[in-house]
Amino acid sequence: MDKMRKEFEVEFINSLDDDNFSCNSQKLVYLNKDDNGDYRHGITHVAWTWWKASRESLCVDLDDIDCIHNLDRAVYTIDVKCKLGRLGVKYK
């Protein structure tokens, strides 16, 4: 499971109202997927679609940054870009 989907599932389950469920395993029904990896439950499917769209629209502007100084070390732009890429964050 990719990092973004895992983060979504944790947040989605945590957002469900505990008063409507007698145990956490009942919440996990919302995370069932079909053979294509799509969520079976409509609410989860819509939430996942919006979650992905919100992450895809995030873009960090690095145009004017040559390096960022952080006490003991300098983190160069290429390192920042590499780390952002691993997190699934776009940059320009």
N, C-alpha and C positions, 0 to 999 in steps of 0.2 A: 504494500500500500504506500502510495506516495505521501510525502510530508503534508501537503496541502489537504488531502482528503482526510488524513488522520486528525489534523487540527480541526477540520470541520466537524468530524464525528464527535470528538470530545466536546466541543462547544455546543453542538446540537443537543447531545444527550444532557449536558448540564443545563441547557435552557428549558428543558421540559419540566413542567410543574410537578413536584414530588407528590402533591396531594392527589393527583390523578392516577398514581401508580403505587402498588403495594410493595414493589421491589424493583431494583435497577434492571433485572433481566427482562421485565415487561417493556422497558424503554428500548431495549435492543432490537425489538421487532421492527422499529422504525429504520434500522440500518440494514435490513435484509436486501440483498441485491439479486437481480436476475442474471441469466447467463452472460449477458453483455456488460455486466458491471453497473447497470443502472439501478437506482433505488426503486424498490417495488412500491413503497408508500409514496403517494402523491405529494404530501407535505414535505417529506424529506427530499424528494426529487426537485421540487421548486426551490427549496432552501439551498440545495447544493448548486443549482444553476446560478442563483444570485450570488452565492459565496464565490464561485469561480469568476463571475463577471466582475465582482468588486476587486478581486486580487489582480485580475488581468488589466484593470484600468489604473492600477498603481504604477507610477513611474517616478524614479528618482533622477533628478537632473545633476549630472556630474561634470558638466561642461567646464566650469571654472575651477575645478579642484585638481591640483597636481598632487598634493599629498595632505594627509591629515596627521597632525602631530598629537600623540597620546603619551604624555609623560616620558616613558622609557623608549618608545619606538615610534617610527613613522610607518603609517600604513599607506602604501602607494595606491593610486587610482586603480591599477590593474587588479590588485588584491581585493579592493572594495567591490569591483565589478564581478570578480570571481565569486565572492561570498554572496553578493546579491543574486547572482545567477543560480547558485545552489539553493537559495531560499525561494526561487521562483519570482523574484522581484525584477521588473524591467528597469532599465536605466538608459539614459541618453547622454 
